[in-house]
Amino acid sequence: MFVDRAKITIKSGKGGNGAVTFRREPFVPEGGPDGGDGGKGGDVVFLADENLRTLMDFRYKRKYEAESGQNGMKKKRFGKNGEDLIIKVPVGTMVIDEATGKIMADMTNHGQSFVAAKGGRGGRGNARFATPTRQAPNFAEAGGFAKERQVILEMKLIADVGLVGFPNVGKSSLLLQATSAKPKIANYHFTTIDPNLGVVNLYDSSFVMADIAGIIEGAHEGAGLGHYFLKHVERTKVLIHIVDVSGSEGRDPKEDFDKINDELAKYSPKLMKKPQIVAANKIDVLGCADTDDAEICEEYLEFREYAESKGYKVMPLSAAAGFGVKELIDEAYRLLLEVEANPPEDDAELEYFDFDVDDADEDYRKVFAEYDGENYNITGRQLEKIFNSTNFNDAGSRRYLFKYIENSGVYEELKEMGIEEGDTIKLFDMEFEYYDEEYDYDM
């Protein structure tokens, strides 16, 4: 089964906590602090791998978590850094941040990688906080937070030439004739339910051809398999538009031609800027595979004139019989070389995820107050880290925490919210009563 979209949760490793320890050696009274630093948490890294073909694995495992850093130890020994988590994805996968909808990375090359979630920084041990006036710090720094986010993986096939057209017009037959691919072929609609890829070997070169199946009227709005197939057209460089010129399905070839192009334009106008060859397939059914006799080939000639009037080159084809295949492939290769020599400017305004803003995290130092109907809650990311670093048995450590809260201005915000003496303030997993007077932090 071809799986081209998945949603997963990723979480980096938490930083290890710094240690609070003191030297204990014979004949060394009141040994100084020797707590080591915690290790850094592991990063979550995405890596493009050309050996993968689908996102199938992500359908069965949805959460990926890197290793946390080890806590610091005595004798100033640092904790071990957490192992990075490498997540391999197929080449052609876009990684999208679900919360913002912005693209984090477009993995178009084998070996391409990027860090999607950085691990937390290791906390400093108490040896780091020793000063001439504070020779025995009884506290250490907590490790940095892990980063968790939901990401969407969306795979778009990377092919040089894409085959488009209504179901059952001969796309799979052409792929079979031109490549070593073995697509399923049958005389009914939607035989192909997954995009097929094949390599065309031509002269001393080659290119990749994709059968973009199942595009029908209304596909741009999701009809049929809709966006499931249309998005795979975006990465192709040249299009071969196959039309059943015989009308064997009871449809008008000119209407089929216009409807498919209309769907491409509605999905993305830039698709219509791609070079497009029109292949008039099933010409053998009309009996004019090797003649241009106007009486015998009236339907083909009428269609060719119509498509050429719109600026497209039309080539006769019988994919099933192999007629016209070589000429069509040669023309596709010629256009491909032209596109590669003069690549079009990408005018798409894609929004990319801003990692610098994410790392800066302007709200990191803010302290927030909220009333839940019962308690007044005080929260904040840096506040949480200081809280986790606090030794509540040490007056200096307590003083630092409560002075930080006081200097944040959150008490004024609580007064505006209507807090009264005796009301409960909840600070993470600790509760205390509010009194409008100076607090003795050395208690």
VMD Tcl script that draws the C-alpha trace (Angstrom):
set ca {
  {0.00 0.00 0.00}
  {1.25 3.49 -0.86}
  {0.99 5.81 2.15}
  {1.77 9.45 1.46}
  {0.54 11.29 4.58}
  {0.97 10.72 8.30}
  {0.71 12.68 11.54}
  {3.11 11.94 14.38}
  {4.20 13.40 17.72}
  {7.87 14.09 18.31}
  {9.53 14.95 21.61}
  {13.14 15.84 22.26}
  {15.02 14.73 25.37}
  {14.88 16.70 28.62}
  {18.15 18.10 29.91}
  {19.61 16.35 32.94}
  {19.46 18.14 36.30}
  {22.56 19.54 37.90}
  {23.71 17.74 41.08}
  {23.80 19.13 44.63}
  {26.70 17.33 46.31}
  {29.64 18.19 48.58}
  {33.08 16.74 48.96}
  {33.34 14.22 51.74}
  {36.96 13.30 52.25}
  {38.96 12.33 55.32}
  {40.69 15.27 56.96}
  {38.88 17.75 54.69}
  {36.26 19.37 56.93}
  {33.38 21.24 55.27}
  {34.33 20.05 51.80}
  {33.19 22.38 49.04}
  {30.44 21.83 46.45}
  {31.26 19.30 43.75}
  {27.95 18.71 41.94}
  {28.38 18.13 38.20}
  {26.26 19.41 35.31}
  {23.44 17.43 33.74}
  {23.72 16.15 30.16}
  {21.97 17.72 27.19}
  {18.76 16.07 25.99}
  {18.80 14.36 22.59}
  {17.52 16.15 19.48}
  {14.87 14.80 17.11}
  {16.39 14.74 13.62}
  {14.68 13.93 10.31}
  {16.82 12.29 7.62}
  {15.85 11.75 3.96}
  {16.58 8.21 2.78}
  {16.19 7.19 -0.86}
  {15.74 3.54 0.18}
  {12.33 4.32 1.67}
  {9.31 4.52 -0.63}
  {6.30 5.17 1.63}
  {5.29 6.57 5.02}
  {3.81 3.21 5.98}
  {5.89 2.84 9.17}
  {4.37 6.01 10.61}
  {0.90 4.52 10.41}
  {1.75 2.04 13.17}
  {4.02 4.15 15.38}
  {2.82 7.66 16.11}
  {5.06 8.93 18.94}
  {8.83 9.39 18.74}
  {10.89 10.51 21.72}
  {14.62 11.20 22.02}
  {16.65 10.17 25.05}
  {16.86 12.56 28.00}
  {20.19 13.76 29.38}
  {21.60 12.07 32.48}
  {21.63 13.99 35.77}
  {24.91 15.39 37.04}
  {26.88 13.44 39.65}
  {29.22 14.06 42.55}
  {32.93 14.77 42.09}
  {31.95 17.25 39.33}
  {31.07 14.45 36.94}
  {28.84 15.52 34.08}
  {25.78 13.53 33.11}
  {25.82 11.79 29.73}
  {24.14 13.57 26.82}
  {20.97 11.94 25.55}
  {21.16 10.14 22.19}
  {19.67 11.99 19.23}
  {16.67 10.30 17.63}
  {17.08 9.92 13.85}
  {13.77 9.56 11.99}
  {14.23 8.41 8.40}
  {11.69 9.53 5.80}
  {11.44 8.99 2.03}
  {12.99 11.54 -0.30}
  {10.20 13.92 -1.30}
  {8.70 14.22 2.19}
  {7.57 17.60 3.49}
  {7.65 18.03 7.28}
  {4.94 20.45 8.43}
  {4.34 21.88 11.90}
  {0.69 21.10 12.65}
  {0.16 24.03 15.04}
  {1.17 26.72 12.53}
  {0.69 24.86 9.24}
  {4.15 26.05 8.15}
  {6.73 23.92 6.38}
  {9.64 22.93 8.60}
  {11.62 21.27 5.80}
  {11.21 19.88 2.30}
  {13.33 16.71 2.13}
  {14.17 16.60 -1.57}
  {17.69 15.13 -1.48}
  {19.10 11.86 -0.17}
  {21.01 12.47 3.06}
  {19.32 15.81 3.77}
  {18.62 16.29 7.47}
  {17.41 18.89 9.94}
  {16.72 19.18 13.67}
  {12.96 19.36 14.25}
  {13.07 19.54 18.06}
  {16.14 20.49 20.08}
  {16.91 18.71 23.31}
  {16.89 20.59 26.62}
  {20.13 22.08 27.93}
  {21.76 20.30 30.85}
  {21.32 22.00 34.23}
  {24.35 23.34 36.10}
  {25.53 21.61 39.26}
  {26.01 23.43 42.55}
  {29.77 23.67 41.96}
  {28.91 26.26 39.28}
  {27.23 28.55 41.80}
  {30.05 28.78 44.34}
  {31.34 32.34 44.95}
  {33.62 33.88 47.56}
  {30.52 34.96 49.51}
  {28.47 31.80 48.83}
  {30.86 28.98 49.36}
  {28.34 26.20 49.94}
  {25.39 26.62 47.53}
  {22.75 24.09 48.46}
  {20.94 24.19 45.13}
  {21.51 23.38 41.46}
  {19.86 24.15 38.14}
  {17.16 21.93 36.67}
  {17.66 20.62 33.14}
  {16.06 22.39 30.19}
  {12.64 21.37 28.97}
  {12.00 18.80 26.29}
  {10.26 20.15 23.18}
  {7.15 18.34 22.00}
  {5.21 19.04 18.84}
  {2.89 17.39 16.36}
  {4.14 17.25 12.79}
  {2.54 16.20 9.53}
  {4.58 14.18 7.07}
  {3.42 14.60 3.49}
  {5.13 12.77 0.66}
  {5.11 14.05 -2.90}
  {6.62 11.85 -5.58}
  {9.73 13.22 -7.22}
  {9.45 12.39 -10.91}
  {10.76 14.10 -14.02}
  {7.76 13.34 -16.22}
  {4.17 12.93 -15.03}
  {1.36 11.17 -16.89}
  {-2.06 12.78 -16.44}
  {-5.46 12.07 -17.88}
  {-8.83 10.51 -17.12}
  {-8.98 6.93 -15.75}
  {-8.59 4.12 -18.28}
  {-7.04 6.27 -21.04}
  {-3.77 4.29 -21.16}
  {-1.39 5.88 -18.65}
  {-0.39 2.55 -17.09}
  {0.00 1.00 -20.54}
  {2.44 3.74 -21.55}
  {4.38 3.31 -18.29}
  {4.60 -0.44 -18.99}
  {5.87 0.14 -22.53}
  {8.40 2.84 -21.65}
  {9.83 1.51 -18.36}
  {10.45 -1.67 -16.44}
  {7.59 -0.90 -14.06}
  {4.81 -3.48 -13.80}
  {1.64 -1.52 -13.14}
  {-1.70 -3.28 -12.86}
  {-3.66 -2.92 -16.11}
  {-7.34 -3.70 -16.54}
  {-10.27 -2.42 -18.57}
  {-12.07 -0.61 -15.75}
  {-11.77 2.74 -14.01}
  {-9.38 3.30 -11.09}
  {-7.31 0.22 -11.84}
  {-4.43 2.27 -10.44}
  {-5.15 3.40 -6.88}
  {-1.56 4.34 -6.01}
  {0.90 6.40 -8.06}
  {3.34 4.21 -10.01}
  {6.94 5.11 -10.81}
  {9.21 3.79 -13.55}
  {12.65 4.61 -14.91}
  {12.94 5.35 -18.63}
  {16.37 4.35 -19.97}
  {17.16 6.45 -23.00}
  {20.47 6.50 -24.87}
  {23.13 7.01 -22.17}
  {20.73 8.71 -19.77}
  {17.50 8.06 -17.90}
  {14.61 9.84 -16.22}
  {11.78 8.96 -13.84}
  {8.20 8.77 -15.09}
  {5.15 8.70 -12.80}
  {1.61 7.56 -13.54}
  {-0.51 10.16 -11.71}
  {-3.71 8.17 -11.57}
  {-7.35 8.95 -10.97}
  {-7.70 12.65 -11.80}
  {-11.35 13.32 -12.59}
  {-13.67 16.31 -12.76}
  {-13.86 17.94 -9.32}
  {-10.55 16.42 -8.20}
  {-9.25 19.82 -7.01}
  {-12.08 19.81 -4.44}
  {-11.35 16.23 -3.37}
  {-13.68 14.33 -5.71}
  {-12.57 10.77 -6.31}
  {-9.09 10.59 -4.83}
  {-8.71 14.36 -5.30}
  {-5.67 15.89 -3.64}
  {-4.27 12.41 -2.99}
  {-3.10 12.33 -6.62}
  {-3.00 15.97 -7.70}
  {-0.27 16.95 -5.24}
  {2.10 14.46 -6.87}
  {1.97 16.48 -10.11}
  {3.62 19.47 -8.42}
  {7.17 18.09 -8.42}
  {7.15 16.89 -12.06}
  {8.99 18.94 -14.69}
  {7.15 17.81 -17.85}
  {3.58 16.55 -18.27}
  {2.29 14.03 -20.79}
  {-1.47 14.50 -21.06}
  {-2.99 11.27 -22.38}
  {-6.38 11.53 -24.07}
  {-8.49 8.63 -25.38}
  {-8.96 10.05 -28.86}
  {-11.12 7.09 -29.90}
  {-13.87 8.04 -27.47}
  {-14.14 4.37 -26.45}
  {-15.51 5.41 -23.03}
  {-18.35 7.33 -24.65}
  {-16.79 10.71 -23.85}
  {-15.73 13.58 -26.12}
  {-11.88 13.74 -26.30}
  {-11.94 17.55 -26.50}
  {-14.06 17.78 -23.34}
  {-11.77 15.32 -21.54}
  {-8.76 17.39 -22.54}
  {-10.31 20.64 -21.25}
  {-11.59 19.10 -18.02}
  {-8.23 17.69 -16.98}
  {-6.44 20.97 -17.71}
  {-9.16 22.81 -15.82}
  {-8.59 20.59 -12.76}
  {-4.84 21.18 -12.92}
  {-5.33 24.95 -13.16}
  {-7.81 25.05 -10.27}
  {-5.53 22.99 -8.06}
  {-2.48 25.15 -8.79}
  {-2.09 27.66 -11.64}
  {1.65 26.95 -11.77}
  {0.89 23.43 -13.09}
  {-0.27 25.00 -16.34}
  {3.17 26.60 -16.75}
  {4.80 23.18 -17.03}
  {5.61 21.92 -20.57}
  {2.79 19.62 -21.65}
  {2.70 17.12 -24.52}
  {-0.71 15.82 -25.59}
  {-0.69 12.12 -26.44}
  {-3.69 11.11 -28.58}
  {-3.95 7.50 -27.41}
  {-5.89 4.50 -28.76}
  {-5.44 5.79 -32.28}
  {-5.31 2.17 -33.46}
  {-8.98 1.82 -32.51}
  {-9.74 4.43 -35.17}
  {-7.71 2.41 -37.68}
  {-5.32 5.27 -38.43}
  {-2.15 4.33 -36.60}
  {-0.15 4.55 -39.81}
  {-2.13 6.98 -41.95}
  {-3.38 10.57 -41.89}
  {-6.25 9.88 -44.28}
  {-8.82 12.56 -43.47}
  {-11.75 10.22 -44.04}
  {-10.41 7.45 -41.79}
  {-8.87 9.68 -39.09}
  {-11.46 12.43 -38.93}
  {-11.83 12.22 -35.10}
  {-8.05 12.31 -34.50}
  {-7.40 15.17 -36.92}
  {-10.27 17.17 -35.46}
  {-8.89 16.69 -31.94}
  {-5.33 17.51 -33.03}
  {-6.45 20.74 -34.61}
  {-8.38 21.66 -31.45}
  {-5.46 20.99 -29.06}
  {-2.89 22.65 -31.33}
  {-5.07 25.76 -31.48}
  {-4.51 26.03 -27.73}
  {-0.75 25.87 -28.16}
  {-0.08 22.20 -27.41}
  {1.89 19.69 -29.44}
  {-0.17 16.57 -30.21}
  {1.44 13.20 -30.85}
  {-0.40 10.05 -32.01}
  {-0.08 7.05 -29.72}
  {-1.19 3.48 -29.24}
  {0.32 2.61 -25.87}
  {-1.06 -0.94 -25.93}
  {0.46 -1.69 -29.35}
  {3.65 0.31 -28.78}
  {2.96 2.66 -31.70}
  {4.35 6.18 -31.19}
  {5.92 5.39 -27.80}
  {9.53 6.06 -28.84}
  {8.68 9.37 -30.52}
  {6.67 10.49 -27.48}
  {9.46 9.59 -25.04}
  {12.05 11.35 -27.22}
  {9.97 14.52 -27.20}
  {9.46 14.32 -23.42}
  {13.21 13.92 -22.93}
  {13.92 16.91 -25.18}
  {11.57 19.11 -23.13}
  {13.03 17.76 -19.91}
  {16.53 18.84 -20.96}
  {15.19 22.30 -21.83}
  {13.55 22.68 -18.43}
  {16.66 21.50 -16.60}
  {18.82 23.92 -18.59}
  {16.45 26.82 -17.84}
  {14.58 25.97 -14.63}
  {11.51 28.14 -14.02}
  {11.54 30.53 -11.10}
  {9.50 29.22 -8.23}
  {6.97 31.94 -7.58}
  {5.12 29.97 -4.93}
  {4.88 31.85 -1.64}
  {5.37 29.00 0.77}
  {5.47 29.80 4.47}
  {8.41 28.19 6.21}
  {8.65 27.57 9.93}
  {10.88 30.14 11.65}
  {13.21 28.19 13.92}
  {14.92 31.37 15.17}
  {11.63 32.71 16.53}
  {10.80 29.29 17.95}
  {14.13 29.08 19.75}
  {13.85 32.65 21.04}
  {10.44 31.91 22.62}
  {9.45 35.44 23.66}
  {7.04 34.07 26.27}
  {9.76 32.03 27.99}
  {10.44 34.64 30.70}
  {6.84 35.76 31.17}
  {4.91 34.86 34.32}
  {1.17 34.31 33.90}
  {-1.70 34.46 36.40}
  {-5.02 32.67 35.96}
  {-8.07 32.10 38.17}
  {-9.73 28.72 37.68}
  {-12.74 29.40 39.90}
  {-11.04 27.92 42.96}
  {-7.34 28.80 42.95}
  {-5.11 31.48 41.52}
  {-2.51 29.74 39.35}
  {0.91 31.19 38.62}
  {2.74 29.66 35.65}
  {5.64 30.39 33.32}
  {8.29 28.39 31.50}
  {11.34 30.00 33.11}
  {9.46 30.13 36.41}
  {8.89 26.38 36.17}
  {12.61 25.81 35.61}
  {13.52 27.98 38.62}
  {10.87 26.18 40.70}
  {12.33 22.81 39.75}
  {15.80 24.10 40.68}
  {14.71 25.37 44.10}
  {15.84 23.68 47.31}
  {13.05 24.62 49.68}
  {15.24 23.70 52.67}
  {17.70 26.41 51.68}
  {16.82 30.04 52.51}
  {18.90 31.46 49.64}
  {17.26 29.19 47.09}
  {13.77 30.06 48.38}
  {14.60 33.74 48.36}
  {15.64 33.61 44.70}
  {12.38 31.91 43.64}
  {10.02 34.25 45.48}
  {11.96 37.39 44.54}
  {11.69 36.29 40.90}
  {7.91 35.98 41.25}
  {7.68 39.35 43.02}
  {9.80 41.14 40.43}
  {7.69 39.71 37.60}
  {4.79 41.95 38.66}
  {2.39 39.04 38.85}
  {1.16 40.04 42.33}
  {-0.18 43.31 40.92}
  {-1.95 41.30 38.24}
  {-3.49 39.06 40.92}
  {-4.78 42.13 42.79}
  {-6.45 43.36 39.60}
  {-8.09 39.94 39.29}
  {-9.58 40.39 42.79}
  {-7.39 38.21 45.00}
  {-7.99 38.63 48.73}
  {-6.02 37.70 51.81}
  {-6.36 34.01 52.59}
  {-7.01 33.01 48.98}
  {-4.99 30.06 47.69}
  {-2.19 30.57 45.18}
  {-1.08 27.45 43.33}
  {2.49 27.36 42.10}
  {2.75 24.16 40.06}
  {2.37 21.39 42.67}
  {2.75 23.72 45.68}
  {-0.04 25.74 47.32}
  {0.24 28.70 49.71}
  {-2.07 31.38 51.09}
  {-1.86 34.96 49.91}
  {-1.20 37.78 52.42}
  {-0.73 41.40 51.36}
  {2.42 42.01 53.36}
  {6.15 41.56 52.89}
  {7.10 37.93 53.14}
  {10.08 36.78 55.20}
  {11.87 34.48 52.74}
  {14.32 33.31 55.42}
  {11.62 31.56 57.42}
}
mol new
graphics top color blue
foreach p $ca { graphics top sphere $p radius 0.5 }
foreach p [lrange $ca 0 end-1] q [lrange $ca 1 end] { graphics top cylinder $p $q radius 0.2 }
display resetview
